[in-house]
Amino acid sequence: MAIDYNKRPSKNEQPPAPASGGGVSLSKVTLTKSAPSISLRKGGGGSGQLRVNLQWSTGAAPAKKGLFSKLTGGGGGGVDLDLACLWEFTDGSKGVVQALGNAFQAPYQGAPIIRLDGDDRSGSNVGGENMFIDLSRIDEIRRILVFTFIYEGTPNWASADGVVTLFPTAGPEIEVRLDESDPGSPTCVIALLENRGGELVVNREVRYIRGGQADVDRAYGWGMEWARGRK
């Protein structure tokens, strides 16, 4: 039976935040400017498969259908928002996982360490886009930079109300909201995942880049060579 990754509690069903606040609840941790990092090991989610989910919506309107209309001024065109990452492994190999160029997984020894489940180009997939990271191979991971970019359409991040949620196998969900915006930037770097002594630490970035993948590379010193790609 298929697993429904998309079912979320309504706003009225959200558990109340503890008195200490800080964006933390028993079921979810929200990374903010004042509390930008968390170790997956602390919540018991430092092993198994980590799912990274990208969602964007307009609130009351249906998930992506309403968003597309809003981002394009109500016209018939749509916006193609893609989830991607730059990766670097401990042996020095580097690459990108993205739908562009059909780079849906990180080619490596054996099963892929990172993979995308597909590319939602129409906006009809209410589950958004999902990336999977195999944490059983944490010793082979040095760092992973998760970002999203608008492949087609006008960069209107304020209307998009984007959110990325990391789902560890145990412990609370980790949420990063794209709650800042730069209408001149088609790309947003969301989070940097770093291997620190055998545990994966998630760092909130929410940094908008006025360019594409090569510009993300330069901003974070990845050191790769880039060529134009297409879907």
C-alpha positions, 0 to 999 in steps of 0.5 A: 500500500502506498504511503501518503506523505502529504497528509498534514494536520490542519492549523487547528490540529497543530500541537501547542508550542511549549512555554519556552517557545523557540520554534520547538515542539514535540513533533517539529523543530523549526530552524530560525535565524536565532536557532539555525542548527540541529544535529540529527543524532540528538533526536535519534534520527541519525540513521536510516533514510532521511526524506527532504520534502519541498512544498509550496502553496498559497494557504487556502488555495489548492496546493500548487494550482493556486500558487501557479496562478498567483506567481504568474499573475493569474495567467495560464502559464506555470512555475516549475520549482525544483528541489536540488542539492550539491554534494561532496563525499569524503573521498573528494568526489562532488556533484549535483542531484537535480531533475535538470540534466536527469541527474536524479541520483548521486552516482557512487559505489553501490546504491545511490546515497542521494536520490530524487523521487521525480520531477513535478513539472505541472504542479499537480503533485500535492506531495511536492518534491522529495529527496532521499539521503541514506544516513547508513552511509554517513561516513561517506558524506562530507556535506550536502547543500540543499537548494531550490530554483525556479526553472520556469516562471517569475521568482515571486518567493513571497507568494510561494510561501515555500517550506522544506521539511526534513523527515528523519526516521526518528525524532522531530521533523525539521522545518525550514521556511523560505520566509524571506524573499528577493524577487530578483533571485531565481534560486534559494539555498535552503540548508547545509548538511555537514558531517561533524565527527560522524553526526549530520548537522543541519544548518539553516541558510535561506540565502537567495542567489541571483543566478543558478547552480554555478552561482550557488557553487561559487557562493559556497566554494564547491569548485565544480565546472558547469555547462548548460543543461535541460530537462 
